[in-house]
Amino acid sequence: MRLGVISDVHGNLPALNAVETAMPPVDRVVCAGDSVGYNPWPAACLDRIRELDALTVQGNHDRAVAVDGGRYFNPMAKAGVEYARKQLDDEQLTWLESLPTERVIADGRVHIVHGHPDDPDRYTYPRSFSPAMLGEGVDLLVLGHTHIQAIKAFESGVVLNPGSVGQPRDGEPTAAFAVVDLDEAGVDVELHRVEYDIDRVIAAVDEAGLPKQIGTRLRSGS
């Protein structure tokens, strides 16, 4: 089985389109959450992820948009949530609300979460990746949330953050994703980055009346 692995699209349609173009043929796309928030194309990104039939889990921004409005978010994140809530229709909001916080696929070999297996909102940075995060029989744990692309291989399996499609925070402005080959021999992961039109996003952020930093921070990947 070959998986295309994405996370944290955050309403950035140019980045999502670039990732889709760059991704080689895969059997299935999986998404570790946060399709929406921040950037100004929440509806288009959500629809495209659904068209791809991506196996998706609910991220904290997905939940904020669908359920609680991001009460505890900082002003920039909250602005993105409020914008998305206005852009999405009832059916799209219901879909976001219905997303599970975890998925287990490939006969239990792949576990997909947003933040951490024990807490979907926990920021799990690469330094904290450990074999203890891999459940029994799990060869690959996929998570997102930190927007930092990273992989660590242990004797018992692999922990992977594919990085953020729409808002990288690892000092590299290109959109991030991963491709995983899963077979009887084990797990093989390729990390990928792809350029996209950041200036287009900055202009769209301004046009939407969103905080300027949502767009300008994309230039530095921070």
PyMOL commands that set and color helices and strands:
alter all, ss='L'
color gray80, all
select helices_A, chain A and resi 13-22+42-51+60-68+75-87+90-98+126-128+131-133+198-208+212-219
alter helices_A, ss='H'
color red, helices_A
select strands_A, chain A and resi 2-6+28-31+55-56+102-105+110-113+140-142+150-154+157-161+175-183+186-194
alter strands_A, ss='S'
color yellow, strands_A
deselect
rebuild
show_as cartoon
